[in-house]
Amino acid sequence: MFLQRSVRFLAKNGLKSTSSPMLMNGRSLSLNKSLLLNNNSKKEIYSIRSFSTTKQEENDEIPPEQNTTLDKGDEKILETEKVVGLSEKLTFQTETQKILHIVAESLYTEKEVFIRELISNASDAIEKVRHLQLTDASKVEDNVTPFEIKISCDEDKKTLIIQDTGIGMTKEEMIKNLGNIGYSGSGEFLKQIGENPDKASIIGQFGVGFYSCFMVGHTIKIYSKSATSGSKGYLWESDGAGSYNISEASGVGRGTKIIIHLKPNAYEYSKKATVEAIIKKYSNFVGFPITLNGHAVNTIRPLWTLNKNSITPQEHTQFYQYLSKSYDTPSYHLHFSTDTPLSIRSIFYIPSQHMEKYGMGRMEPGVSLFSRKVLIQQKAQGILPEWMRFVRGVVDSEDIPLNVSREHLQDNGLIQRISSVLVKRILKHLHDESKKDVAKFNNFMNDFGPFFKEGIISDFKWKDEISKLLRFETSHSSDTSTSLEEYVSRMKPNQNQIYYITVPNRSIGLKSPYYEPFQMKGVEVLFLYNSIDEFVVTNIGHFGDKKVVSVESKEAEEFLLENQEKRTDALSQQEIDSFLGWVTETTPEKVSFAKSTTRSISSPAIIVDHESATMRRMMKMIEPNKQQELPRQQVEFNMNHPIVLKLNQQRTTNPEISKLVLEQVVDNALVTAGLIEDTREMIPRLNQLLESVLNK
Ligand SMILES: Nc1ncnc2c1ncn2[C@@H]1O[C@H](COP(=O)(O)OP(=O)(O)OP(=O)(O)O)[C@@H](O)[C@H]1O
């Protein structure tokens, strides 16, 4: 289809199906040329791509030997630039100095990552210039230079040079980007880098990658020329000891050239074999040709555009590690392509671990958005919902215009539609995986469950799909592995609701008077231990046609009443009424209504139909200074309980102690319902009661 469209277009516009060397040198170069010829309409991109790509779209890997114009022999990059005029000495921002020092000094075991960081910056810079060329070519001075990353190491000179033909930097940008740490939480970085054993991952996640070159270099020289029209070249030079020099330079090409003069303990990075192995290890999936001393190193395989059966598990792992700047093997991956209703090529990875659980701050979104292999935005907001920020991957859709506003991606209707398709597909994939390997999925949910719970609370649209993935601990088993589907499959024939109880731990749950009647009926109850869980189940509301309700709710009480054998009370109705009247008279500030319970409980009293304890705690967190008065409660008494019967006997003969006992019984019920947080106010009363027991 591309080809047909392009032939039509070329015929119409009189372009020749050229076999010029530029077109043969890879797609990025071809795109450049297309821009020289035309403006940036979608049609033009189709046409040139189709002509430059003779293989089918599904399998358009560019063999390494065709990747670059530079693969001609052992070529070293020379320092041909010349400083013009005087140089200006500037100091690093204080925080930057600290971070620079830490990065340079404390990562000696993982030094090699500096190559990954610099290549990643180079690739980002090229993506930026490519995007600018395709959206506003007039702003770019040089539209001819091919997109490439050249690396050169020299064992004699003890240098390593990394040069890109990317967006480059103006003088101001060099000062801003290289002299300051953009990351606002640099204090946080300093803390984490000290504590975390996986320092290399932290470097990647905090955007301090550039400074890693000071681990290996005693002097760093950076020549850079911004791609924007009219820019001059500059040299930035520093030994990382607090200051840097900037001067104008002539002979600087578009992009950035970093010359690292290696420290004696880092001479290994002047060896070609060492550097080549590191590039292959970390940067094999960079989307632009990388050459080392003139030889092509990487294989450009945009995996997401390939046939999924042609990709090996190792390639997936490598690609994931490249995308996520991490070293683990992903738990799951999904390679998903569709042409209807939208054209989407995508690959998603679910990491095997995440840092949020260690309190390491919020993860950034991890999916990059492309349009026909041109990067629109890395870590794109809005392509997946916020709660799916743990997913890493790539989404490519030719339906997205290159000049889509990157700031407001999440407000874009098309992005929202793509997002919908993707979220649905990812959730379905996880559901399928949960059936394939139950233990693996349960382990995954143990770790990543909080993200899905956040999804239930914040993203109502997906609550049905997400609720199928959640796992709970229940009275059936102490594993945190019961799905709602399994719960439903074990429901009693007369049961049409799912019951939960919020308790601090399992043992309290098992002893709770709210759980007791369910246990007696053999009805399974979900045990929720976190405040957030109650919001989660409240938001789930219904699972299929089964309502999810608290064991403390009216609905639960009605269920318990059904088919319940009539209790025979030891007291007459008149005696009961009189007792309950005494209760409300004696504890008017705590009890609004007292009645005889119908629940089979072994405690003397229980609070019913009350406000959720979780909600109270939440309100307190929201307004910590506001006194949260506890409203008067409805209390049900177990009229066969020995304490209640004795209380009834003694309330007239021993009114003082009976009042104390009643107050304690009510307070005990409030504690059981989680409504009293501070039990200290009971102590004087308990002491009085103890005294009276001992005095007997
Ligand atoms: N080769 C380059 N070309 C153009 N600009 C660059 C280049 N290398 C670095 N920069 C600029 O310097 C900034 C700082 O780079 P650094 O590697 O420290 O962090 P980062 O790239 O922003 O974050 P991360 O390392 O997480 O990708 C970059 O954001 C970019 O603006």
Ligand as a Chemical Component Dictionary entry (heavy atoms), coordinates in Angstrom:
data_LIG
# 
_chem_comp.id                   LIG 
_chem_comp.type                 NON-POLYMER 
_chem_comp.pdbx_formal_charge   0 
_chem_comp.three_letter_code    LIG 
# 
loop_
_chem_comp_atom.comp_id 
_chem_comp_atom.atom_id 
_chem_comp_atom.alt_atom_id 
_chem_comp_atom.type_symbol 
_chem_comp_atom.charge 
_chem_comp_atom.model_Cartn_x 
_chem_comp_atom.model_Cartn_y 
_chem_comp_atom.model_Cartn_z 
_chem_comp_atom.pdbx_ordinal 
LIG N1  N1  N 0 24.918 14.839 22.723 1  
LIG C1  C1  C 0 24.118 15.819 23.141 2  
LIG N2  N2  N 0 23.550 16.665 22.265 3  
LIG C2  C2  C 0 22.750 17.676 22.660 4  
LIG N3  N3  N 0 22.439 17.905 23.939 5  
LIG C3  C3  C 0 22.969 17.092 24.867 6  
LIG C4  C4  C 0 23.833 16.019 24.524 7  
LIG N4  N4  N 0 24.200 15.403 25.668 8  
LIG C5  C5  C 0 23.577 16.036 26.673 9  
LIG N5  N5  N 0 22.852 17.053 26.197 10 
LIG C6  C6  C 0 22.032 17.992 26.965 11 
LIG O1  O1  O 0 22.426 17.915 28.319 12 
LIG C7  C7  C 0 21.331 17.540 29.146 13 
LIG C8  C8  C 0 21.814 16.765 30.324 14 
LIG O2  O2  O 0 22.191 15.447 29.948 15 
LIG P1  P1  P 0 22.171 14.266 30.985 16 
LIG O3  O3  O 0 22.631 13.026 30.329 17 
LIG O4  O4  O 0 22.943 14.665 32.194 18 
LIG O5  O5  O 0 20.656 14.135 31.409 19 
LIG P2  P2  P 0 19.397 13.803 30.480 20 
LIG O6  O6  O 0 19.872 13.322 29.163 21 
LIG O7  O7  O 0 18.507 14.989 30.526 22 
LIG O8  O8  O 0 18.703 12.636 31.259 23 
LIG P3  P3  P 0 18.867 11.078 31.020 24 
LIG O9  O9  O 0 20.324 10.791 31.209 25 
LIG O10 O10 O 0 17.998 10.447 32.020 26 
LIG O11 O11 O 0 18.403 10.819 29.628 27 
LIG C9  C9  C 0 20.385 16.809 28.229 28 
LIG O12 O12 O 0 19.060 16.870 28.686 29 
LIG C10 C10 C 0 20.562 17.560 26.913 30 
LIG O13 O13 O 0 19.767 18.735 26.908 31 
# 
loop_
_chem_comp_bond.comp_id 
_chem_comp_bond.atom_id_1 
_chem_comp_bond.atom_id_2 
_chem_comp_bond.value_order 
_chem_comp_bond.pdbx_ordinal 
LIG N1  C1  SING 1  
LIG C1  N2  SING 2  
LIG C1  C4  DOUB 3  
LIG N2  C2  DOUB 4  
LIG C2  N3  SING 5  
LIG N3  C3  DOUB 6  
LIG C3  C4  SING 7  
LIG C3  N5  SING 8  
LIG C4  N4  SING 9  
LIG N4  C5  DOUB 10 
LIG C5  N5  SING 11 
LIG N5  C6  SING 12 
LIG C6  O1  SING 13 
LIG C6  C10 SING 14 
LIG O1  C7  SING 15 
LIG C7  C8  SING 16 
LIG C7  C9  SING 17 
LIG C8  O2  SING 18 
LIG O2  P1  SING 19 
LIG P1  O3  DOUB 20 
LIG P1  O4  SING 21 
LIG P1  O5  SING 22 
LIG O5  P2  SING 23 
LIG P2  O6  DOUB 24 
LIG P2  O7  SING 25 
LIG P2  O8  SING 26 
LIG O8  P3  SING 27 
LIG P3  O9  DOUB 28 
LIG P3  O10 SING 29 
LIG P3  O11 SING 30 
LIG C9  O12 SING 31 
LIG C9  C10 SING 32 
LIG C10 O13 SING 33 
# 
